[in-house]
Amino acid sequence: MKRFASTIALICTFLLNFAEQTTSIIPSSYVAGNASTAYQMEWTAFHNPASLATEKGISLQASCENKYLTKELFNEVFGIGIHTKYLNIGASLSHFGFADYHELLAGICFARRFSDRLNIGIQADYYTVYFPQLQKYKGTVLAQVGIQCRVVKEFYLAIHAFNPMFSKIKSSEIPQKLPAIFSIGALHVINEKVNWVAQIDKNVYGSWRWAVGVEYAPFKQFTVRVGGYGQDFVPTLGVGLHFGEFRFNLHCEYHLKLGLCTFGMLGYRF
């Protein structure tokens, strides 16, 4: 009974913090510090669409996130990226929540690499949420735009706009704004073993957020990532394992008030 009561309290806290006015609909990533805007080593679904331009061949990925070790706050993401002669094309799907409250986010992405200096990507998303009070779904269309640019050798700057058109769910019963987030990120490839990433985000309906991280690959098959983000500092720790075309990435972060979040991603390249 105590376990049930604590679970309900945690869910209510999460929904009140993130879903009452500005819902949190962007899945996490395994990137150190969650600073994914300028990251180019791999496309991560629903993050900067410009990173899709770096993919070659066909890439599959499936990830799951367990927020605060509560099954009702479980997030699953599936993505596929396909390289073509003129454009790289990606499709992704995210499901978050439980029976009485859940969100679906589906996207189609197009990206292109212009020489070795510039990546540009755009993405169209459809977001829908189930409102238990109304016993029905409400949805809307939103966009993402991203640019990654090599400024000097081994140093990159990037921008990413999530929902720049300020789309929102229109409902007279339960008005709900969606996050409109503008990000500036940087990537410094220090050497073949060490990368540094950082970014600053501004949610038009919320506060600023900073993020920074470092990843270290002592050898090709193994990577360690450390970082942190947020005004209330949230430390992150992760590892990556790469065997042939398979990639497995595990990411953990600890929120001082709400607890531990875990994230895992399995990918394969053809």
ZADO-1210 file (C-alpha; in nm, 4 decimals, padded with zeros to 6 digits):
<atoms>
<atom x="00.0000" y="00.0000" z="00.0000" code="MET" pos="1"/>
<atom x="00.2837" y="00.2382" z="00.0834" code="LYS" pos="2"/>
<atom x="00.4502" y="00.1500" z="-00.2466" code="ARG" pos="3"/>
<atom x="00.1279" y="00.2252" z="-00.4360" code="PHE" pos="4"/>
<atom x="00.0775" y="00.5565" z="-00.2554" code="ALA" pos="5"/>
<atom x="00.4350" y="00.6688" z="-00.3192" code="SER" pos="6"/>
<atom x="00.4050" y="00.5773" z="-00.6882" code="THR" pos="7"/>
<atom x="00.0861" y="00.7807" z="-00.7286" code="ILE" pos="8"/>
<atom x="00.2465" y="01.0753" z="-00.5479" code="ALA" pos="9"/>
<atom x="00.5512" y="01.0614" z="-00.7758" code="LEU" pos="10"/>
<atom x="00.3380" y="01.0465" z="-01.0897" code="ILE" pos="11"/>
<atom x="00.1305" y="01.3423" z="-00.9726" code="CYS" pos="12"/>
<atom x="00.4458" y="01.5413" z="-00.8984" code="THR" pos="13"/>
<atom x="00.5866" y="01.4660" z="-01.2426" code="PHE" pos="14"/>
<atom x="00.2675" y="01.5552" z="-01.4252" code="LEU" pos="15"/>
<atom x="00.2169" y="01.8741" z="-01.2275" code="LEU" pos="16"/>
<atom x="00.5735" y="01.9846" z="-01.2966" code="ASN" pos="17"/>
<atom x="00.5888" y="01.8938" z="-01.6635" code="PHE" pos="18"/>
<atom x="00.2426" y="01.8403" z="-01.8078" code="ALA" pos="19"/>
<atom x="00.0101" y="02.0995" z="-01.6584" code="GLU" pos="20"/>
<atom x="00.1241" y="02.3965" z="-01.8621" code="GLN" pos="21"/>
<atom x="00.4246" y="02.2878" z="-02.0673" code="THR" pos="22"/>
<atom x="00.4397" y="01.9153" z="-02.1238" code="THR" pos="23"/>
<atom x="00.7792" y="01.7427" z="-02.1463" code="SER" pos="24"/>
<atom x="00.7600" y="01.5542" z="-02.4749" code="ILE" pos="25"/>
<atom x="01.1230" y="01.5317" z="-02.5908" code="ILE" pos="26"/>
<atom x="01.2828" y="01.1935" z="-02.5169" code="PRO" pos="27"/>
<atom x="01.6200" y="01.1868" z="-02.3448" code="SER" pos="28"/>
<atom x="01.9429" y="01.0774" z="-02.5116" code="SER" pos="29"/>
<atom x="02.2586" y="00.8922" z="-02.4118" code="TYR" pos="30"/>
<atom x="02.4827" y="01.1897" z="-02.4990" code="VAL" pos="31"/>
<atom x="02.6965" y="01.3084" z="-02.2068" code="ALA" pos="32"/>
<atom x="02.5055" y="01.5684" z="-02.0069" code="GLY" pos="33"/>
<atom x="02.2161" y="01.5354" z="-02.2536" code="ASN" pos="34"/>
<atom x="02.3997" y="01.7956" z="-02.4654" code="ALA" pos="35"/>
<atom x="02.2941" y="01.6523" z="-02.8013" code="SER" pos="36"/>
<atom x="02.2519" y="01.9657" z="-03.0176" code="THR" pos="37"/>
<atom x="02.6004" y="01.9587" z="-03.1734" code="ALA" pos="38"/>
<atom x="02.6639" y="01.5842" z="-03.1360" code="TYR" pos="39"/>
<atom x="02.7469" y="01.4264" z="-03.4736" code="GLN" pos="40"/>
<atom x="02.8692" y="01.0764" z="-03.3963" code="MET" pos="41"/>
<atom x="02.5168" y="00.9372" z="-03.4333" code="GLU" pos="42"/>
<atom x="02.1647" y="01.0550" z="-03.5053" code="TRP" pos="43"/>
<atom x="01.9410" y="01.0522" z="-03.1984" code="THR" pos="44"/>
<atom x="01.5672" y="01.0516" z="-03.2647" code="ALA" pos="45"/>
<atom x="01.3768" y="01.3744" z="-03.1799" code="PHE" pos="46"/>
<atom x="01.6970" y="01.5662" z="-03.1121" code="HIS" pos="47"/>
<atom x="01.8788" y="01.7859" z="-03.3649" code="ASN" pos="48"/>
<atom x="01.7612" y="01.6588" z="-03.7073" code="PRO" pos="49"/>
<atom x="02.0823" y="01.7884" z="-03.8687" code="ALA" pos="50"/>
<atom x="02.2746" y="01.4987" z="-03.7122" code="SER" pos="51"/>
<atom x="02.0879" y="01.2600" z="-03.9457" code="LEU" pos="52"/>
<atom x="02.3015" y="01.3976" z="-04.2307" code="ALA" pos="53"/>
<atom x="02.6056" y="01.2116" z="-04.0926" code="THR" pos="54"/>
<atom x="02.4452" y="00.8667" z="-04.1185" code="GLU" pos="55"/>
<atom x="02.5578" y="00.6287" z="-04.3930" code="LYS" pos="56"/>
<atom x="02.3625" y="00.3278" z="-04.5095" code="GLY" pos="57"/>
<atom x="02.0652" y="00.2253" z="-04.2936" code="ILE" pos="58"/>
<atom x="02.0596" y="00.2801" z="-03.9191" code="SER" pos="59"/>
<atom x="01.8120" y="00.1287" z="-03.6732" code="LEU" pos="60"/>
<atom x="01.7712" y="00.2288" z="-03.3094" code="GLN" pos="61"/>
<atom x="01.5459" y="00.1387" z="-03.0194" code="ALA" pos="62"/>
<atom x="01.5665" y="00.3005" z="-02.6778" code="SER" pos="63"/>
<atom x="01.3810" y="00.2997" z="-02.3497" code="CYS" pos="64"/>
<atom x="01.3886" y="00.5385" z="-02.0569" code="GLU" pos="65"/>
<atom x="01.2637" y="00.4723" z="-01.7053" code="ASN" pos="66"/>
<atom x="01.2056" y="00.8026" z="-01.5288" code="LYS" pos="67"/>
<atom x="01.2701" y="00.7815" z="-01.1554" code="TYR" pos="68"/>
<atom x="01.2432" y="00.3993" z="-01.1674" code="LEU" pos="69"/>
<atom x="00.8645" y="00.4219" z="-01.2039" code="THR" pos="70"/>
<atom x="00.7043" y="00.2024" z="-01.4705" code="LYS" pos="71"/>
<atom x="00.4225" y="00.4539" z="-01.5257" code="GLU" pos="72"/>
<atom x="00.6836" y="00.7055" z="-01.6443" code="LEU" pos="73"/>
<atom x="00.8327" y="00.4738" z="-01.9060" code="PHE" pos="74"/>
<atom x="00.9346" y="00.6105" z="-02.2475" code="ASN" pos="75"/>
<atom x="01.0057" y="00.4012" z="-02.5590" code="GLU" pos="76"/>
<atom x="01.1555" y="00.5341" z="-02.8826" code="VAL" pos="77"/>
<atom x="01.2114" y="00.3660" z="-03.2195" code="PHE" pos="78"/>
<atom x="01.3917" y="00.5186" z="-03.5166" code="GLY" pos="79"/>
<atom x="01.5231" y="00.4374" z="-03.8628" code="ILE" pos="80"/>
<atom x="01.7599" y="00.6481" z="-04.0719" code="GLY" pos="81"/>
<atom x="01.8212" y="00.5852" z="-04.4422" code="ILE" pos="82"/>
<atom x="02.1014" y="00.7365" z="-04.6489" code="HIS" pos="83"/>
<atom x="02.0174" y="00.8319" z="-05.0081" code="THR" pos="84"/>
<atom x="02.2098" y="01.0129" z="-05.2781" code="LYS" pos="85"/>
<atom x="02.0478" y="01.3515" z="-05.2205" code="TYR" pos="86"/>
<atom x="01.8869" y="01.3397" z="-04.8759" code="LEU" pos="87"/>
<atom x="01.8985" y="01.1293" z="-04.5635" code="ASN" pos="88"/>
<atom x="01.5526" y="01.0290" z="-04.4453" code="ILE" pos="89"/>
<atom x="01.4532" y="00.9326" z="-04.0929" code="GLY" pos="90"/>
<atom x="01.1365" y="00.8176" z="-03.9198" code="ALA" pos="91"/>
<atom x="01.0817" y="00.7893" z="-03.5454" code="SER" pos="92"/>
<atom x="00.8140" y="00.7070" z="-03.2906" code="LEU" pos="93"/>
<atom x="00.7993" y="00.7753" z="-02.9165" code="SER" pos="94"/>
<atom x="00.5505" y="00.6480" z="-02.6565" code="HIS" pos="95"/>
<atom x="00.5428" y="00.7799" z="-02.3017" code="PHE" pos="96"/>
<atom x="00.3161" y="00.7102" z="-02.0053" code="GLY" pos="97"/>
<atom x="00.0677" y="00.4496" z="-01.8881" code="PHE" pos="98"/>
<atom x="-00.2957" y="00.3516" z="-01.9475" code="ALA" pos="99"/>
<atom x="-00.4592" y="00.6570" z="-01.7892" code="ASP" pos="100"/>
<atom x="-00.2134" y="00.9117" z="-01.9304" code="TYR" pos="101"/>
<atom x="00.0070" y="00.8638" z="-02.2331" code="HIS" pos="102"/>
<atom x="00.1674" y="01.0580" z="-02.5141" code="GLU" pos="103"/>
<atom x="00.2629" y="00.9605" z="-02.8696" code="LEU" pos="104"/>
<atom x="00.5135" y="01.1503" z="-03.0819" code="LEU" pos="105"/>
<atom x="00.5811" y="01.0508" z="-03.4437" code="ALA" pos="106"/>
<atom x="00.8250" y="01.2235" z="-03.6766" code="GLY" pos="107"/>
<atom x="00.9610" y="01.2247" z="-04.0296" code="ILE" pos="108"/>
<atom x="01.3025" y="01.3846" z="-04.0835" code="CYS" pos="109"/>
<atom x="01.5048" y="01.5041" z="-04.3842" code="PHE" pos="110"/>
<atom x="01.8708" y="01.6042" z="-04.3637" code="ALA" pos="111"/>
<atom x="02.1583" y="01.6772" z="-04.5972" code="ARG" pos="112"/>
<atom x="02.5328" y="01.7274" z="-04.5595" code="ARG" pos="113"/>
<atom x="02.6850" y="02.0126" z="-04.7582" code="PHE" pos="114"/>
<atom x="03.0553" y="01.9256" z="-04.7960" code="SER" pos="115"/>
<atom x="03.2194" y="01.8514" z="-04.4603" code="ASP" pos="116"/>
<atom x="03.1270" y="02.1854" z="-04.3009" code="ARG" pos="117"/>
<atom x="02.7501" y="02.2068" z="-04.2876" code="LEU" pos="118"/>
<atom x="02.4617" y="01.9773" z="-04.1914" code="ASN" pos="119"/>
<atom x="02.1011" y="02.0930" z="-04.2211" code="ILE" pos="120"/>
<atom x="01.7922" y="01.9012" z="-04.1113" code="GLY" pos="121"/>
<atom x="01.4187" y="01.9555" z="-04.0778" code="ILE" pos="122"/>
<atom x="01.1591" y="01.7370" z="-03.9102" code="GLN" pos="123"/>
<atom x="00.7803" y="01.7299" z="-03.8958" code="ALA" pos="124"/>
<atom x="00.6238" y="01.5750" z="-03.5860" code="ASP" pos="125"/>
<atom x="00.2731" y="01.4771" z="-03.4865" code="TYR" pos="126"/>
<atom x="00.2069" y="01.4805" z="-03.1135" code="TYR" pos="127"/>
<atom x="-00.1019" y="01.3405" z="-02.9455" code="THR" pos="128"/>
<atom x="-00.1915" y="01.2983" z="-02.5787" code="VAL" pos="129"/>
<atom x="-00.4694" y="01.1050" z="-02.4073" code="TYR" pos="130"/>
<atom x="-00.6667" y="01.3084" z="-02.1539" code="PHE" pos="131"/>
<atom x="-00.8376" y="01.0811" z="-01.9001" code="PRO" pos="132"/>
<atom x="-01.0678" y="01.3654" z="-01.7934" code="GLN" pos="133"/>
<atom x="-01.2076" y="01.3842" z="-02.1468" code="LEU" pos="134"/>
<atom x="-01.1537" y="01.0162" z="-02.2343" code="GLN" pos="135"/>
<atom x="-01.0216" y="01.1120" z="-02.5748" code="LYS" pos="136"/>
<atom x="-00.7055" y="01.2120" z="-02.7633" code="TYR" pos="137"/>
<atom x="-00.5950" y="01.5596" z="-02.8641" code="LYS" pos="138"/>
<atom x="-00.3113" y="01.6222" z="-03.1073" code="GLY" pos="139"/>
<atom x="-00.1219" y="01.8758" z="-03.3140" code="THR" pos="140"/>
<atom x="00.1588" y="01.9080" z="-03.5705" code="VAL" pos="141"/>
<atom x="00.4907" y="02.0715" z="-03.4863" code="LEU" pos="142"/>
<atom x="00.8304" y="02.1215" z="-03.6495" code="ALA" pos="143"/>
<atom x="01.2007" y="02.0930" z="-03.5738" code="GLN" pos="144"/>
<atom x="01.4867" y="02.2682" z="-03.7531" code="VAL" pos="145"/>
<atom x="01.8585" y="02.2119" z="-03.6988" code="GLY" pos="146"/>
<atom x="02.1972" y="02.3258" z="-03.8312" code="ILE" pos="147"/>
<atom x="02.5452" y="02.1959" z="-03.7484" code="GLN" pos="148"/>
<atom x="02.8491" y="02.3829" z="-03.8773" code="CYS" pos="149"/>
<atom x="03.2251" y="02.3188" z="-03.8556" code="ARG" pos="150"/>
<atom x="03.3708" y="02.6564" z="-03.7575" code="VAL" pos="151"/>
<atom x="03.7370" y="02.5577" z="-03.7383" code="VAL" pos="152"/>
<atom x="03.9150" y="02.2245" z="-03.7437" code="LYS" pos="153"/>
<atom x="03.7528" y="01.9846" z="-03.4944" code="GLU" pos="154"/>
<atom x="03.5226" y="02.2529" z="-03.3477" code="PHE" pos="155"/>
<atom x="03.1527" y="02.2675" z="-03.4337" code="TYR" pos="156"/>
<atom x="02.8636" y="02.4973" z="-03.3478" code="LEU" pos="157"/>
<atom x="02.4982" y="02.4022" z="-03.3842" code="ALA" pos="158"/>
<atom x="02.1479" y="02.5384" z="-03.3379" code="ILE" pos="159"/>
<atom x="01.8245" y="02.3485" z="-03.2902" code="HIS" pos="160"/>
<atom x="01.4696" y="02.4792" z="-03.2715" code="ALA" pos="161"/>
<atom x="01.2012" y="02.2491" z="-03.1327" code="PHE" pos="162"/>
<atom x="00.8487" y="02.3718" z="-03.2107" code="ASN" pos="163"/>
<atom x="00.9552" y="02.7145" z="-03.3477" code="PRO" pos="164"/>
<atom x="00.5984" y="02.7781" z="-03.4700" code="MET" pos="165"/>
<atom x="00.4658" y="02.7571" z="-03.1106" code="PHE" pos="166"/>
<atom x="00.2145" y="02.4818" z="-03.1856" code="SER" pos="167"/>
<atom x="-00.0147" y="02.3865" z="-02.9001" code="LYS" pos="168"/>
<atom x="-00.3013" y="02.1535" z="-02.8281" code="ILE" pos="169"/>
<atom x="-00.6255" y="02.3404" z="-02.8757" code="LYS" pos="170"/>
<atom x="-00.8851" y="02.2336" z="-02.6263" code="SER" pos="171"/>
<atom x="-01.1401" y="02.4504" z="-02.4499" code="SER" pos="172"/>
<atom x="-01.1523" y="02.2032" z="-02.1601" code="GLU" pos="173"/>
<atom x="-00.7760" y="02.1616" z="-02.1002" code="ILE" pos="174"/>
<atom x="-00.5494" y="02.4156" z="-02.2722" code="PRO" pos="175"/>
<atom x="-00.1978" y="02.2771" z="-02.3033" code="GLN" pos="176"/>
<atom x="00.1111" y="02.4510" z="-02.4342" code="LYS" pos="177"/>
<atom x="00.3911" y="02.2510" z="-02.5917" code="LEU" pos="178"/>
<atom x="00.7552" y="02.3380" z="-02.5275" code="PRO" pos="179"/>
<atom x="00.9128" y="02.5807" z="-02.7742" code="ALA" pos="180"/>
<atom x="01.2848" y="02.5269" z="-02.7165" code="ILE" pos="181"/>
<atom x="01.5753" y="02.7027" z="-02.8868" code="PHE" pos="182"/>
<atom x="01.9222" y="02.5540" z="-02.8346" code="SER" pos="183"/>
<atom x="02.2806" y="02.6510" z="-02.9135" code="ILE" pos="184"/>
<atom x="02.5410" y="02.3775" z="-02.8855" code="GLY" pos="185"/>
<atom x="02.9123" y="02.3171" z="-02.9331" code="ALA" pos="186"/>
<atom x="03.1250" y="02.0096" z="-03.0024" code="LEU" pos="187"/>
<atom x="03.5030" y="01.9975" z="-02.9694" code="HIS" pos="188"/>
<atom x="03.6765" y="01.6836" z="-03.0931" code="VAL" pos="189"/>
<atom x="03.9825" y="01.7120" z="-02.8696" code="ILE" pos="190"/>
<atom x="04.1434" y="01.4013" z="-03.0166" code="ASN" pos="191"/>
<atom x="04.0353" y="01.0635" z="-03.1502" code="GLU" pos="192"/>
<atom x="03.9542" y="00.9465" z="-02.7963" code="LYS" pos="193"/>
<atom x="03.7980" y="01.2533" z="-02.6285" code="VAL" pos="194"/>
<atom x="03.4996" y="01.4718" z="-02.7242" code="ASN" pos="195"/>
<atom x="03.3569" y="01.7693" z="-02.5340" code="TRP" pos="196"/>
<atom x="02.9971" y="01.8851" z="-02.5771" code="VAL" pos="197"/>
<atom x="02.8005" y="02.1763" z="-02.4326" code="ALA" pos="198"/>
<atom x="02.4770" y="02.3597" z="-02.4974" code="GLN" pos="199"/>
<atom x="02.2335" y="02.6207" z="-02.3705" code="ILE" pos="200"/>
<atom x="01.8559" y="02.5840" z="-02.4085" code="ASP" pos="201"/>
<atom x="01.5765" y="02.8346" z="-02.3661" code="LYS" pos="202"/>
<atom x="01.2166" y="02.7212" z="-02.3374" code="ASN" pos="203"/>
<atom x="00.9960" y="03.0151" z="-02.4313" code="VAL" pos="204"/>
<atom x="00.7477" y="02.9035" z="-02.1639" code="TYR" pos="205"/>
<atom x="01.0085" y="02.8101" z="-01.9067" code="GLY" pos="206"/>
<atom x="01.3605" y="02.8720" z="-01.7856" code="SER" pos="207"/>
<atom x="01.7112" y="02.8450" z="-01.9268" code="TRP" pos="208"/>
<atom x="01.9012" y="02.5179" z="-01.9139" code="ARG" pos="209"/>
<atom x="02.2714" y="02.4529" z="-01.9572" code="TRP" pos="210"/>
<atom x="02.4384" y="02.1199" z="-02.0261" code="ALA" pos="211"/>
<atom x="02.7965" y="02.0010" z="-02.0576" code="VAL" pos="212"/>
<atom x="02.9649" y="01.6633" z="-02.0954" code="GLY" pos="213"/>
<atom x="03.2759" y="01.4717" z="-02.1954" code="VAL" pos="214"/>
<atom x="03.3049" y="01.1317" z="-02.3596" code="GLU" pos="215"/>
<atom x="03.6220" y="00.9251" z="-02.3531" code="TYR" pos="216"/>
<atom x="03.6863" y="00.6176" z="-02.5664" code="ALA" pos="217"/>
<atom x="04.0010" y="00.4401" z="-02.4394" code="PRO" pos="218"/>
<atom x="03.9513" y="00.1911" z="-02.7221" code="PHE" pos="219"/>
<atom x="03.7144" y="00.1587" z="-03.0165" code="LYS" pos="220"/>
<atom x="03.4651" y="-00.0772" z="-02.8528" code="GLN" pos="221"/>
<atom x="03.4147" y="00.1118" z="-02.5262" code="PHE" pos="222"/>
<atom x="03.3142" y="00.4695" z="-02.4357" code="THR" pos="223"/>
<atom x="03.2631" y="00.6424" z="-02.0996" code="VAL" pos="224"/>
<atom x="03.0494" y="00.9570" z="-02.0713" code="ARG" pos="225"/>
<atom x="03.0163" y="01.2010" z="-01.7810" code="VAL" pos="226"/>
<atom x="02.8312" y="01.5309" z="-01.7622" code="GLY" pos="227"/>
<atom x="02.5546" y="01.7319" z="-01.6056" code="GLY" pos="228"/>
<atom x="02.2772" y="01.9777" z="-01.6812" code="TYR" pos="229"/>
<atom x="02.0116" y="02.2040" z="-01.5351" code="GLY" pos="230"/>
<atom x="01.9902" y="02.4850" z="-01.2849" code="GLN" pos="231"/>
<atom x="01.9414" y="02.2217" z="-01.0147" code="ASP" pos="232"/>
<atom x="02.2517" y="02.0280" z="-01.1120" code="PHE" pos="233"/>
<atom x="02.1688" y="01.6813" z="-01.2466" code="VAL" pos="234"/>
<atom x="02.4821" y="01.4646" z="-01.2918" code="PRO" pos="235"/>
<atom x="02.4918" y="01.2075" z="-01.5716" code="THR" pos="236"/>
<atom x="02.7011" y="00.8973" z="-01.6300" code="LEU" pos="237"/>
<atom x="02.6982" y="00.6603" z="-01.9234" code="GLY" pos="238"/>
<atom x="02.8849" y="00.3919" z="-02.1141" code="VAL" pos="239"/>
<atom x="02.8821" y="00.2759" z="-02.4741" code="GLY" pos="240"/>
<atom x="02.9675" y="-00.0658" z="-02.6166" code="LEU" pos="241"/>
<atom x="03.0293" y="-00.1139" z="-02.9874" code="HIS" pos="242"/>
<atom x="03.0740" y="-00.4549" z="-03.1469" code="PHE" pos="243"/>
<atom x="03.0816" y="-00.4512" z="-03.5237" code="GLY" pos="244"/>
<atom x="02.7613" y="-00.2866" z="-03.6410" code="GLU" pos="245"/>
<atom x="02.5875" y="-00.3182" z="-03.3035" code="PHE" pos="246"/>
<atom x="02.5878" y="-00.0294" z="-03.0548" code="ARG" pos="247"/>
<atom x="02.4600" y="-00.0376" z="-02.6999" code="PHE" pos="248"/>
<atom x="02.4514" y="00.2784" z="-02.4886" code="ASN" pos="249"/>
<atom x="02.3497" y="00.3058" z="-02.1252" code="LEU" pos="250"/>
<atom x="02.2880" y="00.6428" z="-01.9583" code="HIS" pos="251"/>
<atom x="02.1934" y="00.7306" z="-01.5993" code="CYS" pos="252"/>
<atom x="02.1151" y="01.0607" z="-01.4313" code="GLU" pos="253"/>
<atom x="02.0241" y="01.1496" z="-01.0761" code="TYR" pos="254"/>
<atom x="01.7734" y="01.4192" z="-00.9822" code="HIS" pos="255"/>
<atom x="01.8173" y="01.5283" z="-00.6221" code="LEU" pos="256"/>
<atom x="01.4403" y="01.5617" z="-00.5623" code="LYS" pos="257"/>
<atom x="01.2907" y="01.2895" z="-00.7810" code="LEU" pos="258"/>
<atom x="01.5623" y="01.0245" z="-00.7973" code="GLY" pos="259"/>
<atom x="01.7308" y="00.8112" z="-01.0624" code="LEU" pos="260"/>
<atom x="01.6540" y="00.7928" z="-01.4347" code="CYS" pos="261"/>
<atom x="01.7955" y="00.5195" z="-01.6574" code="THR" pos="262"/>
<atom x="01.8186" y="00.5161" z="-02.0379" code="PHE" pos="263"/>
<atom x="01.9298" y="00.2416" z="-02.2757" code="GLY" pos="264"/>
<atom x="01.9694" y="00.2416" z="-02.6533" code="MET" pos="265"/>
<atom x="02.0360" y="-00.0478" z="-02.8907" code="LEU" pos="266"/>
<atom x="02.1324" y="00.0309" z="-03.2480" code="GLY" pos="267"/>
<atom x="02.2423" y="-00.1467" z="-03.5639" code="TYR" pos="268"/>
<atom x="02.3860" y="-00.0206" z="-03.8929" code="ARG" pos="269"/>
<atom x="02.3531" y="-00.2033" z="-04.2234" code="PHE" pos="270"/>
</atoms>
